[in-house]
Amino acid sequence: MQLSWQWPWAALGGVLGALAIVILTLALANRRKPDDALLVFSLDDDLGTEHASHLFRRWRWLNRLAVALLVVALALAISLMARPATVDQSEEHSTSRDIVLCLDVSGSTLPYDRQVIDTYRSLVSHFQGERIGMSIFNSTSRTIFPLTDDYELVSKQLEEASNALAGVESQDSIDKMSDKDYQRIANWLEGTQNRKDTTSLIGDGAVSCAAMLPGFTYGSADETNGQRTRAASIVLATDNVVSGTPTYTLEQALDLTSAADITVDGLFSGPKVSESEETTTNMRELIEAHQGVFLTQSDGGSVSELVRNIDKRRDKESHQTSRAAMVDDPTWWVPVLALIAAVWLVLTWRLKR
């Protein structure tokens, strides 16, 4: 890369300073002239021997080398004062997503919710810049944790949720639970069943999850509150089986999220035998009509693989930007200066001997 100098004026100042010192030194040296009355001794006679002459020539050569090294070291030091720099060009992978895990926790979906949670436990360790939140719903909703990039907190909360749902695979497994385990699940689900005779209100749950994202307004969304600087998505895991009268239907909820520029991806959390039912087909049509991804186990793989598939697709929306910056680049300057200084110190020690 082309070398440039960030502080060229510093190098000029260093050169002028060095010249001033040299001139001052020479002026002081010439100020005291030898007194003509003093007897001047010559070493010519003493250096007349071959051995003495050899030692003198070596001393003079080492002395000149030391001076040359000192000059080079001074030049390098002045160059470093000018801050040699190069332009660093790189492709920066920027991920700025807000993700809300929106889980239906009615009895039929709990076994699949744990698989979604466990998958995100492993995905979080690779997140960089994403904010993640989690909400669960049945007849009412509850926020497990709000949007955050504190991945330690996220991992802890997901682990607690996974432990609470351990063993929830079927009604039979629930019946065999100890009172302690059953109470732990009840505590985790507390606040999601506050309306009588209603369960799994999908539209209301989706709207509650959307409310966790910046730029969403209950009841309406337009260009003003729909603008956002970060990509926003909801992973809606449900079997779309509604019991009761919701405030928002799934279609109404998706209209609101779409107006607020929030993408809702659907994950069918139910048995394979129910994938061809009308409720599932309707959910797929609504999700895909609002530019979301809808996946079932028939689309290939387990719930864990489906979650990873959704995350991978959304990750492609993250953009690469080319960035250039002027960075200090002393590279070989500093080690060469250190080497020269070390050699000069050795020569100085040798000359003193």
C-alpha positions as CSV (number, residue, x, y, z in Angstrom):
1,M,0.0,0.0,0.0
2,Q,1.1,3.6,-0.7
3,L,2.9,5.1,2.3
4,S,1.8,8.6,3.5
5,W,2.6,10.7,6.5
6,Q,0.0,11.9,9.0
7,W,2.2,14.5,10.7
8,P,4.7,15.7,8.1
9,W,5.2,18.9,10.1
10,A,6.5,16.9,13.0
11,A,9.3,15.5,10.8
12,L,10.2,19.0,9.6
13,G,10.3,20.1,13.3
14,G,12.5,17.2,14.1
15,V,15.0,18.0,11.3
16,L,15.2,21.6,12.3
17,G,15.7,20.7,15.9
18,A,18.5,18.2,15.0
19,L,20.2,20.9,12.8
20,A,20.0,23.4,15.6
21,I,21.7,21.0,18.0
22,V,24.5,20.2,15.5
23,I,25.1,23.9,14.8
24,L,25.1,24.7,18.5
25,T,27.6,21.9,19.2
26,L,30.0,23.0,16.5
27,A,29.8,26.6,17.6
28,L,30.6,25.7,21.2
29,A,33.5,23.4,20.0
30,N,35.1,26.1,17.9
31,R,34.6,28.7,20.6
32,R,37.6,27.5,22.6
33,K,40.7,27.7,20.4
34,P,43.9,26.1,21.6
35,D,46.3,28.5,23.3
36,D,49.4,29.0,21.1
37,A,51.5,29.1,24.2
38,L,50.5,25.6,25.1
39,L,52.7,22.7,24.0
40,V,50.8,20.5,21.6
41,F,51.8,16.8,21.7
42,S,51.4,14.6,18.6
43,L,50.6,10.9,18.6
44,D,52.3,10.2,15.3
45,D,55.4,8.9,17.0
46,D,53.5,6.8,19.5
47,L,51.4,5.3,16.6
48,G,54.4,4.5,14.6
49,T,54.2,0.8,15.4
50,E,52.2,-1.5,13.3
51,H,50.0,-2.8,16.2
52,A,49.2,0.7,17.5
53,S,48.4,1.9,14.0
54,H,46.0,-1.0,13.5
55,L,44.2,-0.3,16.8
56,F,43.9,3.3,15.9
57,R,42.4,2.6,12.4
58,R,39.9,0.2,14.0
59,W,38.9,2.7,16.6
60,R,38.4,5.4,13.9
61,W,36.3,3.0,11.8
62,L,34.2,2.0,14.8
63,N,33.8,5.6,15.7
64,R,32.6,6.5,12.2
65,L,30.2,3.6,12.2
66,A,28.7,4.7,15.5
67,V,28.2,8.2,14.1
68,A,26.6,6.7,11.0
69,L,24.2,4.5,13.1
70,L,23.3,7.5,15.2
71,V,22.4,9.5,12.1
72,V,20.3,6.7,10.7
73,A,18.6,6.2,14.1
74,L,17.9,9.9,14.3
75,A,16.4,9.8,10.8
76,L,14.2,6.9,11.6
77,A,13.0,8.6,14.9
78,I,12.1,11.7,12.9
79,S,10.3,9.6,10.4
80,L,8.3,7.9,13.1
81,M,7.4,11.4,14.5
82,A,5.7,12.0,11.2
83,R,3.5,8.9,11.7
84,P,3.9,6.8,8.6
85,A,0.5,5.5,7.6
86,T,-1.3,3.5,4.9
87,V,-4.9,3.2,3.8
88,D,-6.5,0.1,5.3
89,Q,-9.3,-1.2,3.0
90,S,-11.4,-4.1,4.2
91,E,-14.9,-5.6,3.8
92,E,-16.8,-5.3,7.0
93,H,-19.6,-7.7,7.6
94,S,-22.3,-5.8,9.5
95,T,-25.1,-7.6,11.3
96,S,-27.7,-5.4,12.9
97,R,-30.9,-7.4,13.5
98,D,-33.5,-7.5,16.1
99,I,-35.0,-10.9,16.7
100,V,-37.9,-11.8,18.8
101,L,-38.7,-15.4,19.6
102,C,-42.5,-15.5,19.8
103,L,-43.6,-18.9,21.2
104,D,-47.0,-20.3,21.5
105,V,-47.0,-22.1,24.9
106,S,-50.4,-23.9,24.6
107,G,-50.2,-27.6,25.6
108,S,-49.9,-28.8,22.0
109,T,-46.8,-26.7,21.1
110,L,-44.7,-27.0,24.3
111,P,-42.7,-30.0,23.1
112,Y,-41.6,-28.1,20.0
113,D,-40.9,-24.8,21.9
114,R,-38.1,-26.5,23.8
115,Q,-36.4,-27.4,20.5
116,V,-36.7,-23.8,19.3
117,I,-35.2,-22.6,22.5
118,D,-32.3,-25.1,22.5
119,T,-31.4,-24.2,18.9
120,Y,-31.2,-20.5,19.8
121,R,-29.0,-21.4,22.8
122,S,-26.4,-22.7,20.3
123,L,-26.9,-19.9,17.8
124,V,-26.4,-17.1,20.4
125,S,-22.8,-18.0,20.8
126,H,-22.2,-17.0,17.2
127,F,-24.2,-13.7,17.3
128,Q,-22.4,-10.4,16.8
129,G,-24.5,-7.3,17.0
130,E,-27.9,-9.0,17.0
131,R,-30.3,-8.1,19.7
132,I,-32.7,-10.9,20.8
133,G,-35.8,-10.9,22.8
134,M,-38.3,-13.6,23.8
135,S,-42.0,-13.6,24.5
136,I,-44.4,-16.5,25.2
137,F,-48.2,-16.4,24.8
138,N,-51.3,-18.4,25.2
139,S,-54.5,-16.5,26.0
140,T,-52.2,-13.6,27.1
141,S,-48.5,-13.0,26.6
142,R,-45.5,-12.6,28.9
143,T,-42.0,-11.2,28.1
144,I,-39.3,-13.6,29.2
145,F,-36.6,-11.0,28.4
146,P,-36.6,-7.8,26.3
147,L,-34.4,-7.0,23.3
148,T,-30.8,-7.2,24.4
149,D,-27.3,-8.0,23.1
150,D,-26.3,-9.2,26.6
151,Y,-25.7,-12.7,25.3
152,E,-24.8,-14.0,28.8
153,L,-28.2,-13.0,30.0
154,V,-29.9,-14.4,26.9
155,S,-28.1,-17.8,27.3
156,K,-29.0,-17.9,31.0
157,Q,-32.7,-17.2,30.3
158,L,-32.8,-19.7,27.5
159,E,-31.2,-22.3,29.6
160,E,-33.7,-21.8,32.4
161,A,-36.6,-22.0,29.9
162,S,-35.1,-25.2,28.4
163,N,-34.7,-26.8,31.9
164,A,-38.3,-25.8,32.7
165,L,-39.6,-27.6,29.6
166,A,-37.4,-30.7,30.1
167,G,-39.5,-33.8,29.8
168,V,-42.5,-32.1,28.1
169,E,-42.8,-34.4,25.2
170,S,-46.4,-35.7,25.5
171,Q,-49.3,-35.6,27.8
172,D,-48.1,-39.0,29.2
173,S,-44.7,-37.5,30.1
174,I,-46.4,-34.6,31.8
175,D,-48.5,-36.9,33.8
176,K,-45.4,-38.7,35.0
177,M,-43.7,-35.5,36.2
178,S,-42.9,-34.9,39.8
179,D,-44.7,-32.2,41.6
180,K,-41.5,-30.1,41.7
181,D,-41.0,-30.3,37.9
182,Y,-44.6,-29.6,37.2
183,Q,-44.5,-26.6,39.5
184,R,-41.4,-25.3,37.7
185,I,-43.3,-25.4,34.3
186,A,-46.3,-23.7,35.9
187,N,-44.1,-21.0,37.2
188,W,-42.5,-20.4,33.8
189,L,-45.9,-20.3,32.1
190,E,-47.4,-18.0,34.7
191,G,-49.1,-15.0,33.2
192,T,-49.9,-16.6,29.9
193,Q,-53.4,-17.9,30.8
194,N,-55.3,-15.0,32.3
195,R,-58.4,-15.3,30.1
196,K,-60.8,-18.0,30.8
197,D,-61.9,-20.5,28.2
198,T,-59.4,-19.2,25.6
199,T,-56.0,-20.5,24.5
200,S,-53.4,-19.9,21.8
201,L,-54.6,-16.5,20.6
202,I,-52.1,-16.4,17.7
203,G,-52.8,-12.8,16.4
204,D,-52.7,-11.3,19.9
205,G,-49.4,-13.1,20.7
206,A,-47.8,-11.9,17.4
207,V,-48.8,-8.3,18.1
208,S,-47.4,-8.5,21.7
209,C,-44.1,-9.8,20.3
210,A,-44.1,-7.0,17.7
211,A,-44.5,-4.4,20.5
212,M,-41.1,-5.4,21.8
213,L,-39.5,-4.0,18.6
214,P,-38.8,-0.3,18.1
215,G,-41.0,1.5,15.6
216,F,-44.2,-0.5,16.3
217,T,-47.4,1.1,17.4
218,Y,-50.5,-0.8,18.6
219,G,-53.4,-0.4,16.2
220,S,-51.5,1.4,13.4
221,A,-48.2,1.6,11.6
222,D,-47.2,4.1,8.9
223,E,-44.0,5.4,7.2
224,T,-43.1,7.4,10.3
225,N,-43.2,4.7,12.9
226,G,-42.3,2.0,10.4
227,Q,-38.8,3.4,9.7
228,R,-36.0,1.6,11.3
229,T,-32.2,1.4,11.2
230,R,-32.0,-2.3,12.1
231,A,-33.6,-5.3,10.4
232,A,-36.4,-6.6,12.6
233,S,-37.9,-10.1,12.5
234,I,-40.1,-12.3,14.6
235,V,-39.9,-16.1,14.7
236,L,-43.5,-17.2,15.4
237,A,-43.6,-20.8,16.5
238,T,-47.2,-22.0,16.7
239,D,-49.6,-24.6,15.4
240,N,-52.1,-21.8,14.5
241,V,-55.0,-23.6,16.4
242,V,-57.0,-20.8,18.0
243,S,-59.5,-21.3,20.8
244,G,-61.5,-18.2,21.7
245,T,-62.0,-14.8,20.2
246,P,-58.7,-12.8,19.8
247,T,-58.4,-9.1,19.6
248,Y,-56.3,-9.4,16.5
249,T,-56.5,-12.2,13.9
250,L,-53.2,-13.5,12.5
251,E,-53.9,-11.6,9.3
252,Q,-54.5,-8.3,11.1
253,A,-51.3,-8.9,13.1
254,L,-49.3,-9.5,10.0
255,D,-50.7,-6.4,8.4
256,L,-49.5,-4.3,11.3
257,T,-46.0,-5.9,11.4
258,S,-45.6,-5.5,7.6
259,A,-46.6,-1.8,7.8
260,A,-43.9,-1.4,10.5
261,D,-41.3,-3.2,8.3
262,I,-41.1,-6.2,10.6
263,T,-40.7,-9.6,9.0
264,V,-42.6,-12.5,10.6
265,D,-41.3,-16.0,9.9
266,G,-43.5,-18.9,10.7
267,L,-42.4,-22.2,12.2
268,F,-45.1,-24.8,12.5
269,S,-44.9,-26.2,16.0
270,G,-47.1,-29.2,15.8
271,P,-47.2,-32.9,14.7
272,K,-46.5,-33.8,11.1
273,V,-50.0,-35.2,10.7
274,S,-51.5,-31.7,11.2
275,E,-49.3,-30.0,8.5
276,S,-52.0,-30.5,5.8
277,E,-54.8,-29.1,7.9
278,E,-56.6,-25.9,6.9
279,T,-55.2,-23.9,9.9
280,T,-51.6,-24.8,8.8
281,T,-52.3,-24.0,5.1
282,N,-53.8,-20.7,6.1
283,M,-50.9,-19.8,8.3
284,R,-48.4,-20.6,5.4
285,E,-50.4,-18.5,3.0
286,L,-50.6,-15.5,5.3
287,I,-46.9,-15.7,6.3
288,E,-45.6,-16.0,2.8
289,A,-48.0,-13.3,1.5
290,H,-46.3,-10.9,4.0
291,Q,-42.8,-11.8,2.7
292,G,-42.1,-14.2,5.6
293,V,-40.6,-17.7,5.6
294,F,-42.9,-20.5,6.7
295,L,-41.4,-23.9,7.4
296,T,-42.7,-27.2,8.6
297,Q,-40.9,-30.4,9.4
298,S,-42.0,-31.7,6.0
299,D,-39.9,-28.9,4.5
300,G,-36.8,-30.9,5.6
301,G,-35.3,-31.7,8.9
302,S,-36.1,-31.3,12.6
303,V,-37.4,-28.2,14.3
304,S,-33.8,-27.4,15.1
305,E,-32.8,-27.5,11.4
306,L,-35.8,-25.3,10.5
307,V,-34.8,-22.7,13.0
308,R,-31.2,-22.6,11.7
309,N,-32.6,-22.4,8.2
310,I,-34.6,-19.3,9.1
311,D,-31.7,-17.7,10.8
312,K,-29.4,-18.4,7.9
313,R,-31.9,-16.8,5.4
314,R,-32.2,-13.7,7.5
315,D,-28.5,-13.5,8.0
316,K,-28.1,-13.0,4.3
317,E,-29.9,-9.7,4.6
318,S,-26.9,-8.5,6.6
319,H,-24.8,-6.4,4.4
320,Q,-21.1,-6.1,3.6
321,T,-19.7,-2.6,3.4
322,S,-16.3,-1.6,2.1
323,R,-14.5,0.6,4.6
324,A,-11.2,2.5,4.3
325,A,-9.3,4.1,7.1
326,M,-5.9,5.7,7.5
327,V,-4.0,3.6,10.0
328,D,-0.5,4.0,11.5
329,D,1.9,1.6,9.8
330,P,5.3,1.7,11.3
331,T,5.9,-1.9,10.1
332,W,9.7,-2.3,9.9
333,W,10.5,1.2,11.2
334,V,10.3,0.4,14.9
335,P,12.2,-3.0,14.9
336,V,15.0,-1.5,12.7
337,L,15.3,1.5,15.0
338,A,15.5,-0.8,18.0
339,L,18.2,-2.9,16.3
340,I,20.3,0.1,15.3
341,A,20.0,1.5,18.8
342,A,21.2,-1.8,20.2
343,V,24.2,-2.0,17.8
344,W,25.1,1.6,18.6
345,L,25.1,0.9,22.4
346,V,27.5,-2.1,21.8
347,L,29.8,0.1,19.7
348,T,29.8,2.8,22.3
349,W,30.7,0.3,25.0
350,R,33.5,-1.1,22.7
351,L,34.9,2.4,22.0
352,K,35.0,3.2,25.7
353,R,37.3,0.2,26.2
